[in-house]
Amino acid sequence: VTAMDVGPWTVMFFIILMYLVLGAVLESLSMILLTVPIFFPLVMSLDFGTGILSDPEMVAIWFGIIVVVVTEISLISPPIGLNVFVL
């Protein structure tokens, strides 16, 4: 993925899309435990340029925030909507 000629935001878009798809069939803890060991080193190797995301600590913090938010969004999205079904 890092050798492909795509920007870091394109990679993040596909990671978010994968979380949304996985949310239809997995619960949150399983999804996070299966994907973070694969996606975290990938995201840390991306070059987000200058600004706030030039610091690796900030990239790690924002990746964690994005994972948690997208995981919860995926659990309320159709076709299963596990959180909505529980309510």
mmCIF file as gemmi writes it, N, C-alpha and C atoms, coordinates in Angstrom:
data_model
loop_
_atom_site.group_PDB
_atom_site.id
_atom_site.type_symbol
_atom_site.label_atom_id
_atom_site.label_alt_id
_atom_site.label_comp_id
_atom_site.label_asym_id
_atom_site.label_entity_id
_atom_site.label_seq_id
_atom_site.pdbx_PDB_ins_code
_atom_site.Cartn_x
_atom_site.Cartn_y
_atom_site.Cartn_z
_atom_site.occupancy
_atom_site.B_iso_or_equiv
_atom_site.pdbx_formal_charge
_atom_site.auth_seq_id
_atom_site.auth_asym_id
_atom_site.pdbx_PDB_model_num
ATOM 1 N N . VAL Axp A 1 ? 0.832 -1.196 0 1 0 ? 1 A 1
ATOM 2 C CA . VAL Axp A 1 ? 0 0 0 1 0 ? 1 A 1
ATOM 3 C C . VAL Axp A 1 ? 0.869 1.249 0 1 0 ? 1 A 1
ATOM 4 N N . THR Axp A 2 ? 1.949 1.221 0.752 1 0 ? 2 A 1
ATOM 5 C CA . THR Axp A 2 ? 2.795 2.412 0.796 1 0 ? 2 A 1
ATOM 6 C C . THR Axp A 2 ? 3.54 2.626 -0.519 1 0 ? 2 A 1
ATOM 7 N N . ALA Axp A 3 ? 3.744 1.568 -1.312 1 0 ? 3 A 1
ATOM 8 C CA . ALA Axp A 3 ? 4.424 1.701 -2.596 1 0 ? 3 A 1
ATOM 9 C C . ALA Axp A 3 ? 3.487 2.197 -3.698 1 0 ? 3 A 1
ATOM 10 N N . MET Axp A 4 ? 2.193 2.121 -3.48 1 0 ? 4 A 1
ATOM 11 C CA . MET Axp A 4 ? 1.237 2.599 -4.482 1 0 ? 4 A 1
ATOM 12 C C . MET Axp A 4 ? 1.281 4.127 -4.538 1 0 ? 4 A 1
ATOM 13 N N . ASP Axp A 5 ? 0.865 4.656 -5.656 1 0 ? 5 A 1
ATOM 14 C CA . ASP Axp A 5 ? 0.911 6.111 -5.838 1 0 ? 5 A 1
ATOM 15 C C . ASP Axp A 5 ? -0.443 6.728 -5.476 1 0 ? 5 A 1
ATOM 16 N N . VAL Axp A 6 ? -0.816 6.585 -4.199 1 0 ? 6 A 1
ATOM 17 C CA . VAL Axp A 6 ? -2.05 7.192 -3.697 1 0 ? 6 A 1
ATOM 18 C C . VAL Axp A 6 ? -1.689 8.029 -2.475 1 0 ? 6 A 1
ATOM 19 N N . GLY Axp A 7 ? -2.502 9.028 -2.226 1 0 ? 7 A 1
ATOM 20 C CA . GLY Axp A 7 ? -2.264 9.903 -1.095 1 0 ? 7 A 1
ATOM 21 C C . GLY Axp A 7 ? -2.681 9.257 0.219 1 0 ? 7 A 1
ATOM 22 N N . PRO Axp A 8 ? -2.238 9.83 1.318 1 0 ? 8 A 1
ATOM 23 C CA . PRO Axp A 8 ? -2.582 9.268 2.625 1 0 ? 8 A 1
ATOM 24 C C . PRO Axp A 8 ? -4.075 9.354 2.929 1 0 ? 8 A 1
ATOM 25 N N . TRP Axp A 9 ? -4.744 10.372 2.406 1 0 ? 9 A 1
ATOM 26 C CA . TRP Axp A 9 ? -6.172 10.505 2.674 1 0 ? 9 A 1
ATOM 27 C C . TRP Axp A 9 ? -6.971 9.472 1.895 1 0 ? 9 A 1
ATOM 28 N N . THR Axp A 10 ? -6.48 9.035 0.751 1 0 ? 10 A 1
ATOM 29 C CA . THR Axp A 10 ? -7.136 7.959 0.002 1 0 ? 10 A 1
ATOM 30 C C . THR Axp A 10 ? -7.029 6.653 0.777 1 0 ? 10 A 1
ATOM 31 N N . VAL Axp A 11 ? -5.872 6.4 1.347 1 0 ? 11 A 1
ATOM 32 C CA . VAL Axp A 11 ? -5.689 5.195 2.167 1 0 ? 11 A 1
ATOM 33 C C . VAL Axp A 11 ? -6.614 5.248 3.377 1 0 ? 11 A 1
ATOM 34 N N . MET Axp A 12 ? -6.705 6.407 4.025 1 0 ? 12 A 1
ATOM 35 C CA . MET Axp A 12 ? -7.597 6.539 5.18 1 0 ? 12 A 1
ATOM 36 C C . MET Axp A 12 ? -9.056 6.329 4.772 1 0 ? 12 A 1
ATOM 37 N N . PHE Axp A 13 ? -9.435 6.811 3.589 1 0 ? 13 A 1
ATOM 38 C CA . PHE Axp A 13 ? -10.798 6.606 3.101 1 0 ? 13 A 1
ATOM 39 C C . PHE Axp A 13 ? -11.107 5.121 2.962 1 0 ? 13 A 1
ATOM 40 N N . PHE Axp A 14 ? -10.178 4.35 2.406 1 0 ? 14 A 1
ATOM 41 C CA . PHE Axp A 14 ? -10.412 2.918 2.24 1 0 ? 14 A 1
ATOM 42 C C . PHE Axp A 14 ? -10.406 2.178 3.574 1 0 ? 14 A 1
ATOM 43 N N . ILE Axp A 15 ? -9.611 2.636 4.535 1 0 ? 15 A 1
ATOM 44 C CA . ILE Axp A 15 ? -9.63 2.042 5.867 1 0 ? 15 A 1
ATOM 45 C C . ILE Axp A 15 ? -10.985 2.295 6.531 1 0 ? 15 A 1
ATOM 46 N N . ILE Axp A 16 ? -11.488 3.514 6.423 1 0 ? 16 A 1
ATOM 47 C CA . ILE Axp A 16 ? -12.799 3.846 6.989 1 0 ? 16 A 1
ATOM 48 C C . ILE Axp A 16 ? -13.896 3.046 6.299 1 0 ? 16 A 1
ATOM 49 N N . LEU Axp A 17 ? -13.817 2.909 4.995 1 0 ? 17 A 1
ATOM 50 C CA . LEU Axp A 17 ? -14.791 2.124 4.253 1 0 ? 17 A 1
ATOM 51 C C . LEU Axp A 17 ? -14.77 0.664 4.698 1 0 ? 17 A 1
ATOM 52 N N . MET Axp A 18 ? -13.585 0.122 4.954 1 0 ? 18 A 1
ATOM 53 C CA . MET Axp A 18 ? -13.488 -1.261 5.413 1 0 ? 18 A 1
ATOM 54 C C . MET Axp A 18 ? -14.111 -1.428 6.795 1 0 ? 18 A 1
ATOM 55 N N . TYR Axp A 19 ? -13.907 -0.437 7.67 1 0 ? 19 A 1
ATOM 56 C CA . TYR Axp A 19 ? -14.538 -0.502 8.994 1 0 ? 19 A 1
ATOM 57 C C . TYR Axp A 19 ? -16.065 -0.476 8.875 1 0 ? 19 A 1
ATOM 58 N N . LEU Axp A 20 ? -16.595 0.323 7.975 1 0 ? 20 A 1
ATOM 59 C CA . LEU Axp A 20 ? -18.041 0.384 7.796 1 0 ? 20 A 1
ATOM 60 C C . LEU Axp A 20 ? -18.594 -0.945 7.29 1 0 ? 20 A 1
ATOM 61 N N . VAL Axp A 21 ? -17.868 -1.601 6.412 1 0 ? 21 A 1
ATOM 62 C CA . VAL Axp A 21 ? -18.3 -2.906 5.908 1 0 ? 21 A 1
ATOM 63 C C . VAL Axp A 21 ? -18.186 -3.97 7.001 1 0 ? 21 A 1
ATOM 64 N N . LEU Axp A 22 ? -17.1 -3.952 7.745 1 0 ? 22 A 1
ATOM 65 C CA . LEU Axp A 22 ? -16.924 -4.933 8.813 1 0 ? 22 A 1
ATOM 66 C C . LEU Axp A 22 ? -17.936 -4.753 9.937 1 0 ? 22 A 1
ATOM 67 N N . GLY Axp A 23 ? -18.417 -3.543 10.134 1 0 ? 23 A 1
ATOM 68 C CA . GLY Axp A 23 ? -19.401 -3.294 11.184 1 0 ? 23 A 1
ATOM 69 C C . GLY Axp A 23 ? -20.716 -3.996 10.948 1 0 ? 23 A 1
ATOM 70 N N . ALA Axp A 24 ? -20.965 -4.43 9.718 1 0 ? 24 A 1
ATOM 71 C CA . ALA Axp A 24 ? -22.2 -5.149 9.427 1 0 ? 24 A 1
ATOM 72 C C . ALA Axp A 24 ? -22.149 -6.586 9.928 1 0 ? 24 A 1
ATOM 73 N N . VAL Axp A 25 ? -20.952 -7.126 10.135 1 0 ? 25 A 1
ATOM 74 C CA . VAL Axp A 25 ? -20.862 -8.538 10.504 1 0 ? 25 A 1
ATOM 75 C C . VAL Axp A 25 ? -20.115 -8.797 11.8 1 0 ? 25 A 1
ATOM 76 N N . LEU Axp A 26 ? -19.374 -7.831 12.309 1 0 ? 26 A 1
ATOM 77 C CA . LEU Axp A 26 ? -18.604 -8.027 13.537 1 0 ? 26 A 1
ATOM 78 C C . LEU Axp A 26 ? -19.011 -7.016 14.592 1 0 ? 26 A 1
ATOM 79 N N . GLU Axp A 27 ? -18.775 -7.38 15.839 1 0 ? 27 A 1
ATOM 80 C CA . GLU Axp A 27 ? -18.986 -6.413 16.901 1 0 ? 27 A 1
ATOM 81 C C . GLU Axp A 27 ? -17.713 -5.606 17.111 1 0 ? 27 A 1
ATOM 82 N N . SER Axp A 28 ? -17.779 -4.568 17.914 1 0 ? 28 A 1
ATOM 83 C CA . SER Axp A 28 ? -16.717 -3.562 17.958 1 0 ? 28 A 1
ATOM 84 C C . SER Axp A 28 ? -15.38 -4.101 18.452 1 0 ? 28 A 1
ATOM 85 N N . LEU Axp A 29 ? -15.356 -4.854 19.534 1 0 ? 29 A 1
ATOM 86 C CA . LEU Axp A 29 ? -14.087 -5.33 20.082 1 0 ? 29 A 1
ATOM 87 C C . LEU Axp A 29 ? -13.386 -6.267 19.102 1 0 ? 29 A 1
ATOM 88 N N . SER Axp A 30 ? -14.142 -7.16 18.483 1 0 ? 30 A 1
ATOM 89 C CA . SER Axp A 30 ? -13.543 -8.06 17.497 1 0 ? 30 A 1
ATOM 90 C C . SER Axp A 30 ? -12.975 -7.293 16.321 1 0 ? 30 A 1
ATOM 91 N N . MET Axp A 31 ? -13.71 -6.299 15.868 1 0 ? 31 A 1
ATOM 92 C CA . MET Axp A 31 ? -13.264 -5.502 14.732 1 0 ? 31 A 1
ATOM 93 C C . MET Axp A 31 ? -11.959 -4.758 15.062 1 0 ? 31 A 1
ATOM 94 N N . ILE Axp A 32 ? -11.896 -4.164 16.219 1 0 ? 32 A 1
ATOM 95 C CA . ILE Axp A 32 ? -10.707 -3.41 16.599 1 0 ? 32 A 1
ATOM 96 C C . ILE Axp A 32 ? -9.51 -4.333 16.797 1 0 ? 32 A 1
ATOM 97 N N . LEU Axp A 33 ? -9.719 -5.46 17.473 1 0 ? 33 A 1
ATOM 98 C CA . LEU Axp A 33 ? -8.606 -6.381 17.723 1 0 ? 33 A 1
ATOM 99 C C . LEU Axp A 33 ? -8.075 -7.023 16.445 1 0 ? 33 A 1
ATOM 100 N N . LEU Axp A 34 ? -8.916 -7.204 15.443 1 0 ? 34 A 1
ATOM 101 C CA . LEU Axp A 34 ? -8.467 -7.806 14.19 1 0 ? 34 A 1
ATOM 102 C C . LEU Axp A 34 ? -7.803 -6.819 13.248 1 0 ? 34 A 1
ATOM 103 N N . THR Axp A 35 ? -8.209 -5.558 13.278 1 0 ? 35 A 1
ATOM 104 C CA . THR Axp A 35 ? -7.735 -4.627 12.258 1 0 ? 35 A 1
ATOM 105 C C . THR Axp A 35 ? -6.636 -3.673 12.71 1 0 ? 35 A 1
ATOM 106 N N . VAL Axp A 36 ? -6.625 -3.269 13.954 1 0 ? 36 A 1
ATOM 107 C CA . VAL Axp A 36 ? -5.642 -2.277 14.398 1 0 ? 36 A 1
ATOM 108 C C . VAL Axp A 36 ? -4.198 -2.781 14.249 1 0 ? 36 A 1
ATOM 109 N N . PRO Axp A 37 ? -3.876 -4.05 14.544 1 0 ? 37 A 1
ATOM 110 C CA . PRO Axp A 37 ? -2.484 -4.486 14.316 1 0 ? 37 A 1
ATOM 111 C C . PRO Axp A 37 ? -2.052 -4.426 12.851 1 0 ? 37 A 1
ATOM 112 N N . ILE Axp A 38 ? -2.986 -4.431 11.931 1 0 ? 38 A 1
ATOM 113 C CA . ILE Axp A 38 ? -2.658 -4.341 10.516 1 0 ? 38 A 1
ATOM 114 C C . ILE Axp A 38 ? -2.626 -2.887 10.064 1 0 ? 38 A 1
ATOM 115 N N . PHE Axp A 39 ? -3.62 -2.104 10.469 1 0 ? 39 A 1
ATOM 116 C CA . PHE Axp A 39 ? -3.751 -0.737 9.973 1 0 ? 39 A 1
ATOM 117 C C . PHE Axp A 39 ? -2.843 0.26 10.673 1 0 ? 39 A 1
ATOM 118 N N . PHE Axp A 40 ? -2.541 0.061 11.949 1 0 ? 40 A 1
ATOM 119 C CA . PHE Axp A 40 ? -1.749 1.055 12.683 1 0 ? 40 A 1
ATOM 120 C C . PHE Axp A 40 ? -0.351 1.246 12.087 1 0 ? 40 A 1
ATOM 121 N N . PRO Axp A 41 ? 0.421 0.174 11.82 1 0 ? 41 A 1
ATOM 122 C CA . PRO Axp A 41 ? 1.735 0.41 11.195 1 0 ? 41 A 1
ATOM 123 C C . PRO Axp A 41 ? 1.626 1.047 9.809 1 0 ? 41 A 1
ATOM 124 N N . LEU Axp A 42 ? 0.559 0.707 9.095 1 0 ? 42 A 1
ATOM 125 C CA . LEU Axp A 42 ? 0.349 1.303 7.779 1 0 ? 42 A 1
ATOM 126 C C . LEU Axp A 42 ? 0.115 2.805 7.888 1 0 ? 42 A 1
ATOM 127 N N . VAL Axp A 43 ? -0.743 3.208 8.808 1 0 ? 43 A 1
ATOM 128 C CA . VAL Axp A 43 ? -1.046 4.633 8.983 1 0 ? 43 A 1
ATOM 129 C C . VAL Axp A 43 ? 0.183 5.386 9.488 1 0 ? 43 A 1
ATOM 130 N N . MET Axp A 44 ? 0.961 4.757 10.352 1 0 ? 44 A 1
ATOM 131 C CA . MET Axp A 44 ? 2.152 5.424 10.867 1 0 ? 44 A 1
ATOM 132 C C . MET Axp A 44 ? 3.215 5.603 9.78 1 0 ? 44 A 1
ATOM 133 N N . SER Axp A 45 ? 3.177 4.791 8.734 1 0 ? 45 A 1
ATOM 134 C CA . SER Axp A 45 ? 4.168 4.934 7.665 1 0 ? 45 A 1
ATOM 135 C C . SER Axp A 45 ? 3.75 5.943 6.601 1 0 ? 45 A 1
ATOM 136 N N . LEU Axp A 46 ? 2.507 6.429 6.668 1 0 ? 46 A 1
ATOM 137 C CA . LEU Axp A 46 ? 2.039 7.409 5.682 1 0 ? 46 A 1
ATOM 138 C C . LEU Axp A 46 ? 2.592 8.793 5.991 1 0 ? 46 A 1
ATOM 139 N N . ASP Axp A 47 ? 2.8 9.576 4.946 1 0 ? 47 A 1
ATOM 140 C CA . ASP Axp A 47 ? 3.308 10.941 5.1 1 0 ? 47 A 1
ATOM 141 C C . ASP Axp A 47 ? 2.146 11.912 4.906 1 0 ? 47 A 1
ATOM 142 N N . PHE Axp A 48 ? 1.69 12.511 6.004 1 0 ? 48 A 1
ATOM 143 C CA . PHE Axp A 48 ? 0.576 13.449 5.947 1 0 ? 48 A 1
ATOM 144 C C . PHE Axp A 48 ? 1.036 14.877 5.691 1 0 ? 48 A 1
ATOM 145 N N . GLY Axp A 49 ? 2.312 15.077 5.458 1 0 ? 49 A 1
ATOM 146 C CA . GLY Axp A 49 ? 2.816 16.412 5.143 1 0 ? 49 A 1
ATOM 147 C C . GLY Axp A 49 ? 3.089 17.231 6.383 1 0 ? 49 A 1
ATOM 148 N N . THR Axp A 50 ? 2.943 18.544 6.244 1 0 ? 50 A 1
ATOM 149 C CA . THR Axp A 50 ? 3.22 19.449 7.352 1 0 ? 50 A 1
ATOM 150 C C . THR Axp A 50 ? 1.933 19.754 8.111 1 0 ? 50 A 1
ATOM 151 N N . GLY Axp A 51 ? 2.086 20.405 9.215 1 0 ? 51 A 1
ATOM 152 C CA . GLY Axp A 51 ? 0.927 20.766 10.02 1 0 ? 51 A 1
ATOM 153 C C . GLY Axp A 51 ? 0.839 19.91 11.262 1 0 ? 51 A 1
ATOM 154 N N . ILE Axp A 52 ? -0.362 19.788 11.768 1 0 ? 52 A 1
ATOM 155 C CA . ILE Axp A 52 ? -0.555 19.059 13.023 1 0 ? 52 A 1
ATOM 156 C C . ILE Axp A 52 ? -0.276 17.572 12.864 1 0 ? 52 A 1
ATOM 157 N N . LEU Axp A 53 ? -0.484 17.029 11.662 1 0 ? 53 A 1
ATOM 158 C CA . LEU Axp A 53 ? -0.262 15.602 11.456 1 0 ? 53 A 1
ATOM 159 C C . LEU Axp A 53 ? 1.167 15.275 11.037 1 0 ? 53 A 1
ATOM 160 N N . SER Axp A 54 ? 2.088 16.208 11.168 1 0 ? 54 A 1
ATOM 161 C CA . SER Axp A 54 ? 3.49 15.903 10.888 1 0 ? 54 A 1
ATOM 162 C C . SER Axp A 54 ? 4.132 15.198 12.082 1 0 ? 54 A 1
ATOM 163 N N . ASP Axp A 55 ? 3.529 15.319 13.265 1 0 ? 55 A 1
ATOM 164 C CA . ASP Axp A 55 ? 4.025 14.669 14.477 1 0 ? 55 A 1
ATOM 165 C C . ASP Axp A 55 ? 3.456 13.247 14.552 1 0 ? 55 A 1
ATOM 166 N N . PRO Axp A 56 ? 4.303 12.214 14.689 1 0 ? 56 A 1
ATOM 167 C CA . PRO Axp A 56 ? 3.799 10.833 14.745 1 0 ? 56 A 1
ATOM 168 C C . PRO Axp A 56 ? 2.851 10.573 15.921 1 0 ? 56 A 1
ATOM 169 N N . GLU Axp A 57 ? 3.065 11.262 17.037 1 0 ? 57 A 1
ATOM 170 C CA . GLU Axp A 57 ? 2.159 11.081 18.175 1 0 ? 57 A 1
ATOM 171 C C . GLU Axp A 57 ? 0.752 11.557 17.835 1 0 ? 57 A 1
ATOM 172 N N . MET Axp A 58 ? 0.651 12.66 17.116 1 0 ? 58 A 1
ATOM 173 C CA . MET Axp A 58 ? -0.668 13.175 16.737 1 0 ? 58 A 1
ATOM 174 C C . MET Axp A 58 ? -1.343 12.258 15.723 1 0 ? 58 A 1
ATOM 175 N N . VAL Axp A 59 ? -0.559 11.659 14.829 1 0 ? 59 A 1
ATOM 176 C CA . VAL Axp A 59 ? -1.123 10.703 13.873 1 0 ? 59 A 1
ATOM 177 C C . VAL Axp A 59 ? -1.695 9.516 14.631 1 0 ? 59 A 1
ATOM 178 N N . ALA Axp A 60 ? -0.982 9.008 15.624 1 0 ? 60 A 1
ATOM 179 C CA . ALA Axp A 60 ? -1.451 7.872 16.404 1 0 ? 60 A 1
ATOM 180 C C . ALA Axp A 60 ? -2.721 8.223 17.186 1 0 ? 60 A 1
ATOM 181 N N . ILE Axp A 61 ? -2.742 9.395 17.786 1 0 ? 61 A 1
ATOM 182 C CA . ILE Axp A 61 ? -3.92 9.816 18.554 1 0 ? 61 A 1
ATOM 183 C C . ILE Axp A 61 ? -5.139 9.957 17.649 1 0 ? 61 A 1
ATOM 184 N N . TRP Axp A 62 ? -4.969 10.624 16.508 1 0 ? 62 A 1
ATOM 185 C CA . TRP Axp A 62 ? -6.106 10.82 15.614 1 0 ? 62 A 1
ATOM 186 C C . TRP Axp A 62 ? -6.543 9.52 14.951 1 0 ? 62 A 1
ATOM 187 N N . PHE Axp A 63 ? -5.623 8.601 14.709 1 0 ? 63 A 1
ATOM 188 C CA . PHE Axp A 63 ? -6.016 7.299 14.181 1 0 ? 63 A 1
ATOM 189 C C . PHE Axp A 63 ? -6.88 6.559 15.197 1 0 ? 63 A 1
ATOM 190 N N . GLY Axp A 64 ? -6.51 6.624 16.464 1 0 ? 64 A 1
ATOM 191 C CA . GLY Axp A 64 ? -7.319 5.993 17.508 1 0 ? 64 A 1
ATOM 192 C C . GLY Axp A 64 ? -8.705 6.601 17.608 1 0 ? 64 A 1
ATOM 193 N N . ILE Axp A 65 ? -8.792 7.906 17.506 1 0 ? 65 A 1
ATOM 194 C CA . ILE Axp A 65 ? -10.091 8.579 17.546 1 0 ? 65 A 1
ATOM 195 C C . ILE Axp A 65 ? -10.946 8.17 16.351 1 0 ? 65 A 1
ATOM 196 N N . ILE Axp A 66 ? -10.342 8.148 15.173 1 0 ? 66 A 1
ATOM 197 C CA . ILE Axp A 66 ? -11.085 7.77 13.964 1 0 ? 66 A 1
ATOM 198 C C . ILE Axp A 66 ? -11.566 6.332 14.054 1 0 ? 66 A 1
ATOM 199 N N . VAL Axp A 67 ? -10.731 5.43 14.562 1 0 ? 67 A 1
ATOM 200 C CA . VAL Axp A 67 ? -11.127 4.021 14.678 1 0 ? 67 A 1
ATOM 201 C C . VAL Axp A 67 ? -12.325 3.872 15.601 1 0 ? 67 A 1
ATOM 202 N N . VAL Axp A 68 ? -12.302 4.522 16.736 1 0 ? 68 A 1
ATOM 203 C CA . VAL Axp A 68 ? -13.406 4.396 17.684 1 0 ? 68 A 1
ATOM 204 C C . VAL Axp A 68 ? -14.693 4.994 17.12 1 0 ? 68 A 1
ATOM 205 N N . VAL Axp A 69 ? -14.612 6.162 16.522 1 0 ? 69 A 1
ATOM 206 C CA . VAL Axp A 69 ? -15.808 6.811 15.979 1 0 ? 69 A 1
ATOM 207 C C . VAL Axp A 69 ? -16.388 6.003 14.818 1 0 ? 69 A 1
ATOM 208 N N . VAL Axp A 70 ? -15.54 5.567 13.898 1 0 ? 70 A 1
ATOM 209 C CA . VAL Axp A 70 ? -16.037 4.813 12.741 1 0 ? 70 A 1
ATOM 210 C C . VAL Axp A 70 ? -16.57 3.45 13.18 1 0 ? 70 A 1
ATOM 211 N N . THR Axp A 71 ? -15.968 2.845 14.196 1 0 ? 71 A 1
ATOM 212 C CA . THR Axp A 71 ? -16.476 1.572 14.713 1 0 ? 71 A 1
ATOM 213 C C . THR Axp A 71 ? -17.882 1.739 15.266 1 0 ? 71 A 1
ATOM 214 N N . GLU Axp A 72 ? -18.109 2.777 16.017 1 0 ? 72 A 1
ATOM 215 C CA . GLU Axp A 72 ? -19.444 3.002 16.568 1 0 ? 72 A 1
ATOM 216 C C . GLU Axp A 72 ? -20.448 3.377 15.482 1 0 ? 72 A 1
ATOM 217 N N . ILE Axp A 73 ? -20.026 4.148 14.491 1 0 ? 73 A 1
ATOM 218 C CA . ILE Axp A 73 ? -20.918 4.475 13.379 1 0 ? 73 A 1
ATOM 219 C C . ILE Axp A 73 ? -21.281 3.214 12.607 1 0 ? 73 A 1
ATOM 220 N N . SER Axp A 74 ? -20.306 2.328 12.419 1 0 ? 74 A 1
ATOM 221 C CA . SER Axp A 74 ? -20.584 1.106 11.659 1 0 ? 74 A 1
ATOM 222 C C . SER Axp A 74 ? -21.53 0.178 12.401 1 0 ? 74 A 1
ATOM 223 N N . LEU Axp A 75 ? -21.58 0.265 13.709 1 0 ? 75 A 1
ATOM 224 C CA . LEU Axp A 75 ? -22.474 -0.607 14.465 1 0 ? 75 A 1
ATOM 225 C C . LEU Axp A 75 ? -23.923 -0.137 14.448 1 0 ? 75 A 1
ATOM 226 N N . ILE Axp A 76 ? -24.183 1.082 13.985 1 0 ? 76 A 1
ATOM 227 C CA . ILE Axp A 76 ? -25.577 1.519 13.877 1 0 ? 76 A 1
ATOM 228 C C . ILE Axp A 76 ? -26.044 1.57 12.43 1 0 ? 76 A 1
ATOM 229 N N . SER Axp A 77 ? -25.151 1.201 11.508 1 0 ? 77 A 1
ATOM 230 C CA . SER Axp A 77 ? -25.52 1.26 10.096 1 0 ? 77 A 1
ATOM 231 C C . SER Axp A 77 ? -26.166 -0.057 9.653 1 0 ? 77 A 1
ATOM 232 N N . PRO Axp A 78 ? -27.048 0.006 8.658 1 0 ? 78 A 1
ATOM 233 C CA . PRO Axp A 78 ? -27.686 -1.204 8.14 1 0 ? 78 A 1
ATOM 234 C C . PRO Axp A 78 ? -26.659 -2.097 7.463 1 0 ? 78 A 1
ATOM 235 N N . PRO Axp A 79 ? -26.915 -3.332 7.22 1 0 ? 79 A 1
ATOM 236 C CA . PRO Axp A 79 ? -28.182 -4.04 7.291 1 0 ? 79 A 1
ATOM 237 C C . PRO Axp A 79 ? -28.491 -4.608 8.668 1 0 ? 79 A 1
ATOM 238 N N . ILE Axp A 80 ? -27.493 -4.778 9.523 1 0 ? 80 A 1
ATOM 239 C CA . ILE Axp A 80 ? -27.774 -5.398 10.817 1 0 ? 80 A 1
ATOM 240 C C . ILE Axp A 80 ? -27.991 -4.346 11.886 1 0 ? 80 A 1
ATOM 241 N N . GLY Axp A 81 ? -27.116 -3.389 12.002 1 0 ? 81 A 1
ATOM 242 C CA . GLY Axp A 81 ? -27.246 -2.333 13.007 1 0 ? 81 A 1
ATOM 243 C C . GLY Axp A 81 ? -27.282 -2.906 14.403 1 0 ? 81 A 1
ATOM 244 N N . LEU Axp A 82 ? -26.18 -3.525 14.831 1 0 ? 82 A 1
ATOM 245 C CA . LEU Axp A 82 ? -26.147 -4.255 16.09 1 0 ? 82 A 1
ATOM 246 C C . LEU Axp A 82 ? -26.558 -3.389 17.287 1 0 ? 82 A 1
ATOM 247 N N . ASN Axp A 83 ? -26.069 -2.172 17.383 1 0 ? 83 A 1
ATOM 248 C CA . ASN Axp A 83 ? -26.445 -1.313 18.507 1 0 ? 83 A 1
ATOM 249 C C . ASN Axp A 83 ? -27.923 -0.937 18.465 1 0 ? 83 A 1
ATOM 250 N N . VAL Axp A 84 ? -28.443 -0.681 17.297 1 0 ? 84 A 1
ATOM 251 C CA . VAL Axp A 84 ? -29.86 -0.337 17.17 1 0 ? 84 A 1
ATOM 252 C C . VAL Axp A 84 ? -30.714 -1.553 17.516 1 0 ? 84 A 1
ATOM 253 N N . PHE Axp A 85 ? -30.282 -2.73 17.103 1 0 ? 85 A 1
ATOM 254 C CA . PHE Axp A 85 ? -31.015 -3.96 17.418 1 0 ? 85 A 1
ATOM 255 C C . PHE Axp A 85 ? -31.065 -4.193 18.93 1 0 ? 85 A 1
ATOM 256 N N . VAL Axp A 86 ? -29.969 -3.932 19.629 1 0 ? 86 A 1
ATOM 257 C CA . VAL Axp A 86 ? -29.923 -4.106 21.088 1 0 ? 86 A 1
ATOM 258 C C . VAL Axp A 86 ? -30.875 -3.131 21.765 1 0 ? 86 A 1
ATOM 259 N N . LEU Axp A 87 ? -30.937 -1.891 21.279 1 0 ? 87 A 1
ATOM 260 C CA . LEU Axp A 87 ? -31.843 -0.901 21.878 1 0 ? 87 A 1
ATOM 261 C C . LEU Axp A 87 ? -33.278 -1.291 21.652 1 0 ? 87 A 1
